Amino acid sequence: MPNYFRKPLGWLLQESGQEGTHTLKRTLSAFQLVTLGIGGIIGAGLFSLSGLAAANHAGPAVTLSFVVAAIGCAFSGLCYAEFAAMIPVAGSAYTYAYATMGEMIAWIIGWDLVLEFSVGAATVAISWSNYLVKFLASYNIYLPPQLVHSPFETAQLADGSVVHGILNLPAALVVVAMSAILIRGTRGSALWNTIVVALKVGVVVLFIALGWRYIQPANLVPYVPANTGVFGEFGWSGILRGAGVVFFVYLGFDIISAAAQETKNPKRNMPIGILGSLLVCTILFILFAHVMTGLAPYQEFKGNAAPVAVAIAYTPYTWLGQLIIIAILIGYTSVILVDLLGQTRVFYAMSRDGLLPKIFSDIHPRFQTPWRSNILFCIFVGLFAAFVPIRVVGEMTSIGTLLAFVIVCAGVWIMRYSLPDVPRPFKTPWVPFVPIMGIVTCLGMMLFLPWDTWLRLIVWMALGMAIYYGYGRKHSRVRKSH
């Protein structure tokens, strides 16, 4: 097949085995990878999107929506696992696309992943600030409204007066804190992530265990509500639409592949981390959604961003509501951390290839992390979180990650035929069936996404292509080698 300036596999394998001050330090175990994936998956989405999907699309059958979304992730995860074990280098889908489909597709994927990671981290940071304000207010602790709203937002005081925000200080501070942890190294960030994952999973399990005995069977009938006559509003089309909504919840599992170059024994640990985190989260999500819709009629979740609080009201454990808010805060924190980790590692890989300035791949002599890149993204994301309202930043959608999944699945299929003799410590089973199903499933979910998501992607890509043609093509190591 034509070269399209593909990155030679030998380069990637050489990079994955390099040691020294200019490479990332391998510290992550299989268990830490699983917790890293769970930390990225279990977050705000579970505590908000599950209720919205049930109320607007699937009803109690939102559990089936989680199954459909998980199937799409599983097909892609098997393909990710083959690439991650075969090419244990930082960069996630960007690196895999560079080796299989060439520089242009790799740039598109890399640039798109950065959009998902960076703006997504800012969005979560703003929402984290909002939940912190609610939590403190329950204890009669009130932060100055000027310091928890952007300059483009207003807040109404108790006396009825209206004040303008100055900056969202808590949102900026949580970005700074997570960036500082990452600069210190993935060992520290993995330890922190393991702690918060244990807390989040504990709260989810507690909700399931305490709520199960109070499930009202009448709330689960009919399990698949009749379609209203509008595509995507209940019925089986609603289950599929719900899968497109709850798929956002799964957007953390591919973050594991971005940390491949910091993993001990990646040939063994990468598949365990990717598939293990996906399996654990899917089981928890199904049980969580079943209990939630069994406790309260699904119609009551409509327009409510905190459906768990609604469900808890139907049990004697109302005290669990505050614990849920704590879990949401913790969940947001770990999502911010893995988003910041992912974006800097993708930029690290792109910088190593000459497509971006060298500053993004400079490694700290002591911590062996891309610290300058961490600082730059800390400033970029922190400014967005502090000064841009959440309605402008918007709810990050899955279109970019779905596109990355499609390309990874296609890449595995292509490499099986273009490089059949390359050692594969983990092989995706049933090729080409699994890659084809991954492509079809992910493309199908992309079609369910709203038009403004596609518009946002197009605008970001136009900016990225301008940078690529203005800088990347001129400095590309692969192009210079030809």
VOPAGU-2260 file (C-alpha; in pm, 1 decimal, decimal comma):
REM VOPAGU-2260
SITE   aa  ch    i         X         Y         Z
SITE  MET   A    0       0,0       0,0       0,0
SITE  PRO   A    1     116,9     359,1     -53,3
SITE  ASN   A    2     341,4     500,2     220,8
SITE  TYR   A    3     151,6     824,8     294,8
SITE  PHE   A    4     451,4     913,4     516,1
SITE  ARG   A    5     381,9     639,3     765,2
SITE  LYS   A    6     606,3     621,1    1068,4
SITE  PRO   A    7     822,5     307,8    1043,6
SITE  LEU   A    8     734,0      47,3    1300,8
SITE  GLY   A    9    1103,9       9,8    1379,3
SITE  TRP   A   10    1114,9     370,3    1498,4
SITE  LEU   A   11     824,6     308,2    1733,0
SITE  LEU   A   12     975,2      -6,1    1877,8
SITE  GLN   A   13    1307,7     173,0    1925,3
SITE  GLU   A   14    1135,0     461,0    2106,7
SITE  SER   A   15     946,6     219,3    2329,4
SITE  GLY   A   16    1272,9      60,0    2442,4
SITE  GLN   A   17    1484,9     372,0    2488,2
SITE  GLU   A   18    1609,6     460,8    2832,3
SITE  GLY   A   19    1758,1     779,3    2967,4
SITE  THR   A   20    1669,3    1134,3    3058,3
SITE  HIS   A   21    1480,3    1202,4    2737,1
SITE  THR   A   22    1222,6     927,6    2778,1
SITE  LEU   A   23     925,7     877,7    3006,3
SITE  LYS   A   24     978,9     666,2    3315,1
SITE  ARG   A   25     811,2     324,1    3330,4
SITE  THR   A   26     633,8     300,0    3665,9
SITE  LEU   A   27     275,5     181,1    3602,1
SITE  SER   A   28     163,7    -173,0    3684,9
SITE  ALA   A   29    -136,8    -362,7    3544,9
SITE  PHE   A   30    -338,0    -282,7    3857,9
SITE  GLN   A   31    -251,9      86,6    3830,6
SITE  LEU   A   32    -356,5      84,0    3465,5
SITE  VAL   A   33    -693,3     -68,0    3556,6
SITE  THR   A   34    -746,4     197,4    3824,4
SITE  LEU   A   35    -631,7     466,0    3578,7
SITE  GLY   A   36    -898,9     349,2    3334,6
SITE  ILE   A   37   -1166,9     326,1    3603,3
SITE  GLY   A   38   -1066,8     673,2    3721,8
SITE  GLY   A   39   -1128,5     810,3    3374,7
SITE  ILE   A   40   -1455,8     623,3    3323,8
SITE  ILE   A   41   -1635,8     654,1    3658,1
SITE  GLY   A   42   -1693,9    1022,3    3701,7
SITE  ALA   A   43   -1954,9    1288,0    3657,5
SITE  GLY   A   44   -2116,9    1113,3    3361,7
SITE  LEU   A   45   -2240,6     821,0    3567,9
SITE  PHE   A   46   -2400,8    1052,4    3822,7
SITE  SER   A   47   -2577,9    1268,4    3563,8
SITE  LEU   A   48   -2602,2    1123,3    3211,9
SITE  SER   A   49   -2753,0     792,5    3323,9
SITE  GLY   A   50   -3060,9     972,7    3455,9
SITE  LEU   A   51   -3097,6    1191,0    3147,3
SITE  ALA   A   52   -3069,6     889,4    2917,9
SITE  ALA   A   53   -3337,8     708,0    3117,3
SITE  ALA   A   54   -3575,1    1005,2    3131,2
SITE  ASN   A   55   -3545,9    1113,8    2769,4
SITE  HIS   A   56   -3466,3     800,4    2570,5
SITE  ALA   A   57   -3461,6     453,6    2723,7
SITE  GLY   A   58   -3653,5     443,1    3051,1
SITE  PRO   A   59   -3552,2     149,0    3275,0
SITE  ALA   A   60   -3390,5      -7,4    2967,4
SITE  VAL   A   61   -3104,2     239,2    3006,2
SITE  THR   A   62   -2923,1     -67,3    3137,9
SITE  LEU   A   63   -2940,6    -205,5    2782,4
SITE  SER   A   64   -2803,2     125,8    2654,7
SITE  PHE   A   65   -2499,0      69,7    2872,9
SITE  VAL   A   66   -2463,7    -279,6    2726,2
SITE  VAL   A   67   -2478,4    -149,2    2365,8
SITE  ALA   A   68   -2221,3     121,8    2440,0
SITE  ALA   A   69   -1997,6    -131,2    2615,8
SITE  ILE   A   70   -2011,0    -364,7    2314,6
SITE  GLY   A   71   -1882,7     -83,8    2092,6
SITE  CYS   A   72   -1609,3     -11,0    2345,0
SITE  ALA   A   73   -1518,8    -380,2    2371,2
SITE  PHE   A   74   -1460,2    -415,4    1997,0
SITE  SER   A   75   -1245,3    -103,5    2000,8
SITE  GLY   A   76   -1075,0    -207,5    2324,1
SITE  LEU   A   77    -960,1    -535,8    2172,2
SITE  CYS   A   78    -803,9    -341,6    1884,4
SITE  TYR   A   79    -649,0     -90,0    2123,5
SITE  ALA   A   80    -502,0    -376,1    2326,0
SITE  GLU   A   81    -324,5    -524,3    2022,1
SITE  PHE   A   82    -172,0    -189,9    1926,1
SITE  ALA   A   83     -82,9     -94,6    2282,4
SITE  ALA   A   84     100,5    -423,7    2338,7
SITE  MET   A   85     269,3    -417,9    1997,9
SITE  ILE   A   86     357,1     -45,8    2002,3
SITE  PRO   A   87     396,1      52,5    2371,3
SITE  VAL   A   88     465,4     419,5    2297,1
SITE  ALA   A   89     298,0     736,7    2426,8
SITE  GLY   A   90      36,0     890,0    2201,5
SITE  SER   A   91    -265,2     659,1    2199,7
SITE  ALA   A   92    -458,5     644,6    1871,5
SITE  TYR   A   93    -233,2     911,5    1721,9
SITE  THR   A   94      68,9     681,1    1734,8
SITE  TYR   A   95    -123,5     383,7    1599,6
SITE  ALA   A   96    -262,4     585,4    1307,6
SITE  TYR   A   97      85,9     718,0    1223,0
SITE  ALA   A   98     216,2     363,4    1184,7
SITE  THR   A   99     -74,4     239,7     973,5
SITE  MET   A  100    -246,0     521,8     785,7
SITE  GLY   A  101      15,8     791,3     757,2
SITE  GLU   A  102      94,7    1135,1     887,8
SITE  MET   A  103    -218,1    1320,7     779,7
SITE  ILE   A  104    -463,0    1084,2     952,9
SITE  ALA   A  105    -235,0    1071,9    1256,7
SITE  TRP   A  106    -237,3    1450,5    1285,2
SITE  ILE   A  107    -616,0    1461,8    1256,1
SITE  ILE   A  108    -653,4    1207,6    1535,3
SITE  GLY   A  109    -389,3    1366,5    1759,0
SITE  TRP   A  110    -537,1    1712,0    1721,7
SITE  ASP   A  111    -885,0    1579,3    1786,3
SITE  LEU   A  112    -781,0    1392,7    2101,2
SITE  VAL   A  113    -629,8    1711,3    2241,1
SITE  LEU   A  114    -964,9    1885,9    2190,6
SITE  GLU   A  115   -1141,1    1611,0    2381,6
SITE  PHE   A  116    -887,0    1604,5    2663,9
SITE  SER   A  117    -819,2    1974,4    2716,1
SITE  VAL   A  118   -1160,7    2135,0    2671,6
SITE  GLY   A  119   -1314,4    1837,1    2846,6
SITE  ALA   A  120   -1088,2    1897,9    3147,3
SITE  ALA   A  121   -1195,9    2263,2    3155,8
SITE  THR   A  122   -1562,7    2166,7    3139,9
SITE  VAL   A  123   -1528,1    1919,0    3423,7
SITE  ALA   A  124   -1331,6    2171,8    3631,5
SITE  ILE   A  125   -1612,4    2428,0    3600,0
SITE  SER   A  126   -1872,1    2171,0    3701,4
SITE  TRP   A  127   -1647,3    2058,8    3988,3
SITE  SER   A  128   -1654,1    2415,8    4115,1
SITE  ASN   A  129   -2034,5    2425,0    4098,8
SITE  TYR   A  130   -2068,1    2106,8    4302,0
SITE  LEU   A  131   -1814,4    2234,4    4555,7
SITE  VAL   A  132   -2025,1    2546,8    4606,0
SITE  LYS   A  133   -2336,3    2332,9    4666,5
SITE  PHE   A  134   -2153,5    2108,0    4908,1
SITE  LEU   A  135   -2012,2    2393,9    5115,1
SITE  ALA   A  136   -2347,7    2573,3    5115,6
SITE  SER   A  137   -2506,0    2274,4    5290,8
SITE  TYR   A  138   -2275,3    2355,6    5582,5
SITE  ASN   A  139   -2351,4    2729,9    5564,4
SITE  ILE   A  140   -2016,8    2805,9    5403,3
SITE  TYR   A  141   -2065,1    3049,3    5117,2
SITE  LEU   A  142   -1787,3    3145,3    4876,5
SITE  PRO   A  143   -1798,1    3496,8    4724,9
SITE  PRO   A  144   -2009,1    3463,7    4406,5
SITE  GLN   A  145   -1762,9    3686,6    4219,6
SITE  LEU   A  146   -1497,0    3417,6    4266,5
SITE  VAL   A  147   -1703,6    3119,4    4150,3
SITE  HIS   A  148   -1843,3    3263,9    3825,8
SITE  SER   A  149   -1678,4    3375,4    3503,4
SITE  PRO   A  150   -1690,1    3743,9    3394,6
SITE  PHE   A  151   -1967,4    3651,2    3151,1
SITE  GLU   A  152   -2197,1    3517,8    3424,3
SITE  THR   A  153   -2408,2    3679,6    3695,4
SITE  ALA   A  154   -2521,0    3555,0    4035,7
SITE  GLN   A  155   -2817,7    3657,9    4247,2
SITE  LEU   A  156   -2750,4    3729,2    4615,0
SITE  ALA   A  157   -2982,4    3658,0    4904,7
SITE  ASP   A  158   -3104,7    4019,7    4911,4
SITE  GLY   A  159   -3207,1    3996,6    4545,6
SITE  SER   A  160   -2917,2    4199,4    4406,5
SITE  VAL   A  161   -2721,2    4072,8    4106,7
SITE  VAL   A  162   -2342,0    4067,9    4085,0
SITE  HIS   A  163   -2108,8    3988,9    3796,9
SITE  GLY   A  164   -1847,2    3719,8    3827,1
SITE  ILE   A  165   -1475,1    3793,3    3812,4
SITE  LEU   A  166   -1328,2    3444,5    3773,5
SITE  ASN   A  167   -1406,3    3086,4    3868,1
SITE  LEU   A  168   -1123,9    3044,4    4116,2
SITE  PRO   A  169   -1200,0    2689,2    4240,3
SITE  ALA   A  170   -1211,2    2562,0    3882,0
SITE  ALA   A  171    -870,8    2710,7    3805,1
SITE  LEU   A  172    -720,6    2585,7    4131,4
SITE  VAL   A  173    -826,3    2224,0    4076,5
SITE  VAL   A  174    -659,1    2234,0    3732,1
SITE  VAL   A  175    -339,6    2368,0    3891,8
SITE  ALA   A  176    -349,3    2101,2    4162,8
SITE  MET   A  177    -393,5    1813,5    3917,2
SITE  SER   A  178    -120,9    1952,6    3691,1
SITE  ALA   A  179     118,8    1970,9    3985,8
SITE  ILE   A  180      52,9    1604,5    4064,4
SITE  LEU   A  181     125,2    1509,1    3703,3
SITE  ILE   A  182     447,4    1709,4    3692,8
SITE  ARG   A  183     572,3    1512,3    3992,0
SITE  GLY   A  184     531,0    1194,4    3787,4
SITE  THR   A  185     286,4     918,8    3706,2
SITE  ARG   A  186     382,3     720,8    4016,2
SITE  GLY   A  187     233,7     994,1    4233,5
SITE  SER   A  188     -60,0    1052,6    4002,3
SITE  ALA   A  189    -129,4     678,6    3985,3
SITE  LEU   A  190    -123,8     656,1    4366,5
SITE  TRP   A  191    -364,6     948,0    4394,5
SITE  ASN   A  192    -585,2     799,0    4124,7
SITE  THR   A  193    -591,5     462,0    4301,9
SITE  ILE   A  194    -713,4     630,6    4621,2
SITE  VAL   A  195    -991,6     827,4    4454,4
SITE  VAL   A  196   -1098,5     527,6    4244,6
SITE  ALA   A  197   -1136,1     323,4    4564,1
SITE  LEU   A  198   -1356,0     597,2    4711,8
SITE  LYS   A  199   -1570,0     633,8    4399,7
SITE  VAL   A  200   -1619,3     262,7    4352,4
SITE  GLY   A  201   -1701,8     234,4    4722,8
SITE  VAL   A  202   -1980,3     491,4    4693,0
SITE  VAL   A  203   -2120,4     327,1    4379,3
SITE  VAL   A  204   -2119,9     -15,3    4547,2
SITE  LEU   A  205   -2276,5     134,6    4861,8
SITE  PHE   A  206   -2554,9     291,5    4654,0
SITE  ILE   A  207   -2622,8     -41,8    4484,0
SITE  ALA   A  208   -2614,2    -240,5    4808,6
SITE  LEU   A  209   -2832,2      -3,7    5013,7
SITE  GLY   A  210   -3074,8      76,5    4734,3
SITE  TRP   A  211   -3134,0    -276,2    4604,6
SITE  ARG   A  212   -3381,9    -377,7    4878,5
SITE  TYR   A  213   -3594,6     -68,2    4813,9
SITE  ILE   A  214   -3641,5    -125,4    4440,5
SITE  GLN   A  215   -4009,1     -94,7    4341,9
SITE  PRO   A  216   -4084,2    -349,9    4067,2
SITE  ALA   A  217   -4361,3    -122,9    3932,0
SITE  ASN   A  218   -4098,8     136,6    3835,6
SITE  LEU   A  219   -3938,8    -116,2    3600,5
SITE  VAL   A  220   -4260,5    -189,6    3409,2
SITE  PRO   A  221   -4262,6    -160,3    3115,1
SITE  TYR   A  222   -3890,0    -221,2    3097,3
SITE  VAL   A  223   -3882,5     -86,8    2741,1
SITE  PRO   A  224   -4137,0     198,3    2725,4
SITE  ALA   A  225   -4331,7     227,6    2401,7
SITE  ASN   A  226   -4191,3     464,8    2142,5
SITE  THR   A  227   -4366,6     802,4    2134,9
SITE  GLY   A  228   -4362,2     817,2    1756,0
SITE  VAL   A  229   -4038,4    1016,4    1754,8
SITE  PHE   A  230   -3718,7     832,2    1669,0
SITE  GLY   A  231   -3500,4     803,7    1977,6
SITE  GLU   A  232   -3778,5     865,7    2228,4
SITE  PHE   A  233   -3815,4     526,5    2396,4
SITE  GLY   A  234   -3867,6     193,3    2228,0
SITE  TRP   A  235   -3564,6      22,9    2076,9
SITE  SER   A  236   -3459,9     338,5    1896,2
SITE  GLY   A  237   -3454,2     505,5    2236,8
SITE  ILE   A  238   -3220,6     237,5    2367,2
SITE  LEU   A  239   -2983,2     308,1    2078,3
SITE  ARG   A  240   -3009,6     683,3    2130,5
SITE  GLY   A  241   -2948,4     624,8    2499,3
SITE  ALA   A  242   -2636,1     428,4    2408,9
SITE  GLY   A  243   -2506,6     733,9    2224,0
SITE  VAL   A  244   -2570,0     943,0    2536,6
SITE  VAL   A  245   -2421,9     708,9    2795,8
SITE  PHE   A  246   -2125,1     634,6    2569,0
SITE  PHE   A  247   -1983,8     962,3    2702,2
SITE  VAL   A  248   -1943,6     780,6    3033,2
SITE  TYR   A  249   -1695,9     536,7    2877,3
SITE  LEU   A  250   -1462,0     799,8    2736,7
SITE  GLY   A  251   -1191,5     726,5    2991,0
SITE  PHE   A  252   -1081,3     374,6    2905,2
SITE  ASP   A  253    -868,4     469,7    2603,9
SITE  ILE   A  254    -665,2     704,9    2825,6
SITE  ILE   A  255    -471,2     393,2    2929,0
SITE  SER   A  256    -313,8     361,4    2586,7
SITE  ALA   A  257    -183,8     718,8    2612,4
SITE  ALA   A  258      34,2     605,3    2904,5
SITE  ALA   A  259     181,1     301,3    2726,8
SITE  GLN   A  260     538,5     431,5    2742,6
SITE  GLU   A  261     514,6     470,6    3120,6
SITE  THR   A  262     398,7     113,4    3176,5
SITE  LYS   A  263     604,4    -171,2    3315,1
SITE  ASN   A  264     577,9    -480,1    3093,2
SITE  PRO   A  265     334,2    -313,7    2849,8
SITE  LYS   A  266     293,8    -630,0    2641,5
SITE  ARG   A  267     115,5    -793,3    2934,0
SITE  ASN   A  268     -22,6    -499,1    3126,4
SITE  MET   A  269    -180,2    -289,0    2849,5
SITE  PRO   A  270    -446,5    -544,7    2748,3
SITE  ILE   A  271    -521,8    -612,8    3115,3
SITE  GLY   A  272    -559,7    -241,2    3187,7
SITE  ILE   A  273    -781,6    -163,5    2889,2
SITE  LEU   A  274   -1015,3    -462,7    2900,2
SITE  GLY   A  275   -1012,4    -493,4    3278,5
SITE  SER   A  276   -1126,0    -136,4    3343,1
SITE  LEU   A  277   -1395,9    -167,2    3075,2
SITE  LEU   A  278   -1533,4    -488,6    3226,0
SITE  VAL   A  279   -1539,8    -359,3    3584,7
SITE  CYS   A  280   -1711,0     -34,0    3487,0
SITE  THR   A  281   -1972,3    -196,8    3264,6
SITE  ILE   A  282   -2085,6    -428,8    3545,0
SITE  LEU   A  283   -2104,9    -138,6    3790,4
SITE  PHE   A  284   -2293,6      80,9    3542,0
SITE  ILE   A  285   -2560,9    -180,8    3471,5
SITE  LEU   A  286   -2622,9    -246,8    3840,9
SITE  PHE   A  287   -2614,7     126,1    3920,8
SITE  ALA   A  288   -2871,1     212,3    3650,1
SITE  HIS   A  289   -3096,0     -77,0    3749,4
SITE  VAL   A  290   -3109,6      37,1    4112,1
SITE  MET   A  291   -3155,5     402,2    4015,5
SITE  THR   A  292   -3452,0     340,7    3784,7
SITE  GLY   A  293   -3594,9      85,8    4028,1
SITE  LEU   A  294   -3599,6     330,9    4317,5
SITE  ALA   A  295   -3772,1     620,9    4137,8
SITE  PRO   A  296   -3994,3     648,8    3828,5
SITE  TYR   A  297   -3766,4     732,5    3537,0
SITE  GLN   A  298   -3979,8    1036,5    3446,6
SITE  GLU   A  299   -3858,7    1211,0    3761,9
SITE  PHE   A  300   -3504,6    1223,9    3626,9
SITE  LYS   A  301   -3602,8    1453,9    3340,7
SITE  GLY   A  302   -3408,3    1779,1    3346,8
SITE  ASN   A  303   -3228,1    1679,2    3665,3
SITE  ALA   A  304   -2849,0    1675,6    3657,6
SITE  ALA   A  305   -2831,8    1485,0    3987,3
SITE  PRO   A  306   -3058,1    1181,0    3940,4
SITE  VAL   A  307   -2893,9     989,5    4223,5
SITE  ALA   A  308   -3018,2    1246,3    4471,6
SITE  VAL   A  309   -3371,2    1188,5    4336,2
SITE  ALA   A  310   -3337,3     812,1    4377,9
SITE  ILE   A  311   -3191,4     834,4    4727,3
SITE  ALA   A  312   -3501,7    1025,0    4842,9
SITE  TYR   A  313   -3697,6     698,2    4803,1
SITE  THR   A  314   -3483,2     527,5    5066,7
SITE  PRO   A  315   -3430,5     597,7    5437,8
SITE  TYR   A  316   -3065,3     671,8    5361,7
SITE  THR   A  317   -3100,3    1038,9    5273,3
SITE  TRP   A  318   -2762,6    1100,9    5436,1
SITE  LEU   A  319   -2615,5     924,2    5136,4
SITE  GLY   A  320   -2695,5    1231,8    4925,8
SITE  GLN   A  321   -2403,2    1426,3    5071,7
SITE  LEU   A  322   -2176,8    1128,0    5020,9
SITE  ILE   A  323   -2283,3    1116,7    4657,7
SITE  ILE   A  324   -2182,8    1480,8    4614,3
SITE  ILE   A  325   -1843,9    1396,4    4764,3
SITE  ALA   A  326   -1814,6    1109,1    4518,8
SITE  ILE   A  327   -1901,4    1340,1    4231,2
SITE  LEU   A  328   -1632,7    1585,3    4342,9
SITE  ILE   A  329   -1381,4    1302,3    4364,7
SITE  GLY   A  330   -1496,9    1169,2    4030,3
SITE  TYR   A  331   -1449,8    1503,6    3861,9
SITE  THR   A  332   -1104,7    1535,0    4016,9
SITE  SER   A  333    -979,1    1205,8    3878,2
SITE  VAL   A  334   -1131,9    1277,5    3535,1
SITE  ILE   A  335    -948,4    1610,6    3524,9
SITE  LEU   A  336    -626,2    1431,2    3615,5
SITE  VAL   A  337    -652,1    1165,6    3343,7
SITE  ASP   A  338    -760,6    1424,7    3083,3
SITE  LEU   A  339    -455,1    1637,3    3161,8
SITE  LEU   A  340    -238,0    1324,6    3148,9
SITE  GLY   A  341    -377,8    1221,6    2811,6
SITE  GLN   A  342    -341,1    1555,1    2635,9
SITE  THR   A  343      20,4    1608,6    2741,3
SITE  ARG   A  344     116,6    1255,0    2635,7
SITE  VAL   A  345     -41,3    1300,2    2293,0
SITE  PHE   A  346     141,3    1632,4    2247,7
SITE  TYR   A  347     460,8    1462,6    2372,1
SITE  ALA   A  348     434,7    1206,0    2095,0
SITE  MET   A  349     350,4    1465,7    1829,1
SITE  SER   A  350     642,5    1681,9    1940,7
SITE  ARG   A  351     882,8    1386,3    1928,6
SITE  ASP   A  352     776,1    1339,0    1566,4
SITE  GLY   A  353     851,9    1703,6    1483,6
SITE  LEU   A  354     488,6    1795,7    1417,9
SITE  LEU   A  355     485,7    2032,8    1716,2
SITE  PRO   A  356     761,9    2242,5    1879,1
SITE  LYS   A  357    1020,2    2063,8    2094,6
SITE  ILE   A  358     894,6    2229,3    2412,9
SITE  PHE   A  359     609,4    1977,7    2427,6
SITE  SER   A  360     852,0    1684,9    2457,0
SITE  ASP   A  361    1108,3    1833,1    2698,2
SITE  ILE   A  362    1148,8    1593,1    2991,4
SITE  HIS   A  363    1216,3    1706,9    3348,3
SITE  PRO   A  364    1562,6    1579,3    3454,3
SITE  ARG   A  365    1437,1    1458,7    3792,8
SITE  PHE   A  366    1069,4    1367,0    3750,9
SITE  GLN   A  367    1106,4    1244,7    3390,7
SITE  THR   A  368     774,0    1394,6    3287,7
SITE  PRO   A  369     693,0    1643,5    3007,0
SITE  TRP   A  370     677,1    1923,1    3263,2
SITE  ARG   A  371     682,5    2219,3    3026,8
SITE  SER   A  372     390,0    2072,1    2838,4
SITE  ASN   A  373     211,1    2018,5    3171,3
SITE  ILE   A  374     263,7    2383,9    3263,7
SITE  LEU   A  375     146,2    2514,1    2926,7
SITE  PHE   A  376    -170,7    2305,0    2938,3
SITE  CYS   A  377    -223,3    2400,7    3302,0
SITE  ILE   A  378    -230,6    2765,7    3194,8
SITE  PHE   A  379    -445,6    2699,0    2886,8
SITE  VAL   A  380    -703,9    2481,2    3060,6
SITE  GLY   A  381    -692,7    2688,8    3379,3
SITE  LEU   A  382    -774,5    3008,7    3187,9
SITE  PHE   A  383   -1065,5    2839,2    3014,5
SITE  ALA   A  384   -1195,6    2707,1    3345,3
SITE  ALA   A  385   -1157,6    3043,9    3519,7
SITE  PHE   A  386   -1292,8    3282,6    3258,3
SITE  VAL   A  387   -1523,3    3091,9    3022,4
SITE  PRO   A  388   -1877,3    2994,2    3131,8
SITE  ILE   A  389   -1968,2    2629,7    3111,1
SITE  ARG   A  390   -2241,0    2699,1    2854,0
SITE  VAL   A  391   -1970,4    2824,5    2614,5
SITE  VAL   A  392   -1717,8    2551,6    2687,7
SITE  GLY   A  393   -2008,2    2310,1    2641,8
SITE  GLU   A  394   -2062,5    1950,9    2725,3
SITE  MET   A  395   -1780,8    1760,5    2565,2
SITE  THR   A  396   -1910,3    1488,6    2339,3
SITE  SER   A  397   -1769,5    1161,1    2221,6
SITE  ILE   A  398   -1739,8    1232,0    1849,8
SITE  GLY   A  399   -1362,5    1274,1    1853,4
SITE  THR   A  400   -1303,2     962,7    2058,9
SITE  LEU   A  401   -1543,2     762,7    1842,1
SITE  LEU   A  402   -1349,8     879,4    1537,8
SITE  ALA   A  403   -1028,8     765,8    1706,4
SITE  PHE   A  404   -1188,4     427,0    1778,3
SITE  VAL   A  405   -1284,0     389,2    1412,3
SITE  ILE   A  406    -928,9     462,0    1299,5
SITE  VAL   A  407    -774,2     224,6    1554,4
SITE  CYS   A  408   -1005,2     -56,7    1443,2
SITE  ALA   A  409    -922,8      11,7    1079,2
SITE  GLY   A  410    -552,3      29,9    1165,3
SITE  VAL   A  411    -546,8    -318,1    1320,3
SITE  TRP   A  412    -720,0    -456,2    1012,4
SITE  ILE   A  413    -474,7    -282,1     778,7
SITE  MET   A  414    -163,5    -392,6     968,6
SITE  ARG   A  415    -271,0    -755,9     970,3
SITE  TYR   A  416    -232,4    -747,9     591,6
SITE  SER   A  417      44,6    -489,1     542,2
SITE  LEU   A  418     273,0    -619,4     822,5
SITE  PRO   A  419     160,6    -976,8     889,9
SITE  ASP   A  420     492,5   -1095,7    1038,2
SITE  VAL   A  421     532,8    -831,2    1310,3
SITE  PRO   A  422     533,9    -988,6    1661,0
SITE  ARG   A  423     198,9    -936,4    1834,2
SITE  PRO   A  424     212,4   -1017,2    2209,0
SITE  PHE   A  425    -166,2    -970,4    2217,3
SITE  LYS   A  426    -370,8   -1043,8    1905,7
SITE  THR   A  427    -720,7    -909,4    1849,5
SITE  PRO   A  428    -937,9   -1218,8    1797,2
SITE  TRP   A  429   -1155,7   -1283,0    1491,4
SITE  VAL   A  430    -997,5   -1031,8    1253,9
SITE  PRO   A  431   -1151,5    -879,6    1045,1
SITE  PHE   A  432   -1486,0    -940,4    1222,9
SITE  VAL   A  433   -1394,4    -755,1    1544,7
SITE  PRO   A  434   -1242,8    -447,6    1369,3
SITE  ILE   A  435   -1538,4    -428,2    1128,5
SITE  MET   A  436   -1789,6    -446,6    1413,8
SITE  GLY   A  437   -1594,2    -180,9    1601,8
SITE  ILE   A  438   -1605,7      47,6    1298,3
SITE  VAL   A  439   -1975,8     -11,5    1234,6
SITE  THR   A  440   -2075,2      31,1    1600,5
SITE  CYS   A  441   -1876,8     349,9    1651,7
SITE  LEU   A  442   -1986,6     505,8    1322,4
SITE  GLY   A  443   -2344,9     424,8    1416,5
SITE  MET   A  444   -2312,3     604,8    1749,6
SITE  MET   A  445   -2149,7     902,4    1575,1
SITE  LEU   A  446   -2460,7     940,2    1360,1
SITE  PHE   A  447   -2671,8     980,3    1674,5
SITE  LEU   A  448   -2470,9    1282,7    1791,4
SITE  PRO   A  449   -2613,9    1636,0    1743,9
SITE  TRP   A  450   -2511,9    1857,5    1453,7
SITE  ASP   A  451   -2335,5    2117,7    1669,7
SITE  THR   A  452   -2094,8    1846,8    1782,5
SITE  TRP   A  453   -1996,8    1791,0    1421,0
SITE  LEU   A  454   -1963,9    2167,9    1370,2
SITE  ARG   A  455   -1732,5    2200,5    1671,7
SITE  LEU   A  456   -1517,8    1920,1    1536,8
SITE  ILE   A  457   -1495,3    2082,7    1191,9
SITE  VAL   A  458   -1388,8    2421,3    1332,0
SITE  TRP   A  459   -1122,2    2266,6    1554,6
SITE  MET   A  460    -993,5    2054,4    1268,0
SITE  ALA   A  461    -966,4    2359,4    1040,5
SITE  LEU   A  462    -743,1    2526,7    1299,7
SITE  GLY   A  463    -539,3    2209,5    1334,3
SITE  MET   A  464    -484,4    2175,9     960,4
SITE  ALA   A  465    -358,4    2534,8     947,8
SITE  ILE   A  466     -98,6    2449,0    1214,5
SITE  TYR   A  467      -6,6    2126,7    1039,6
SITE  TYR   A  468      57,3    2292,7     703,6
SITE  GLY   A  469     223,2    2593,8     866,1
SITE  TYR   A  470     456,1    2401,4    1098,5
SITE  GLY   A  471     413,3    2024,8    1113,7
SITE  ARG   A  472     485,7    1932,5     751,5
SITE  LYS   A  473     802,8    2144,4     751,1
SITE  HIS   A  474     947,7    1984,7    1065,5
SITE  SER   A  475     819,8    1627,7    1034,2
SITE  ARG   A  476    1091,0    1370,8    1110,7
SITE  VAL   A  477     923,2    1114,8     888,4
SITE  ARG   A  478     912,9    1351,0     589,4
SITE  LYS   A  479    1276,0    1449,6     641,9
SITE  SER   A  480    1374,9    1082,0     634,5
SITE  HIS   A  481    1229,7    1036,7     285,7
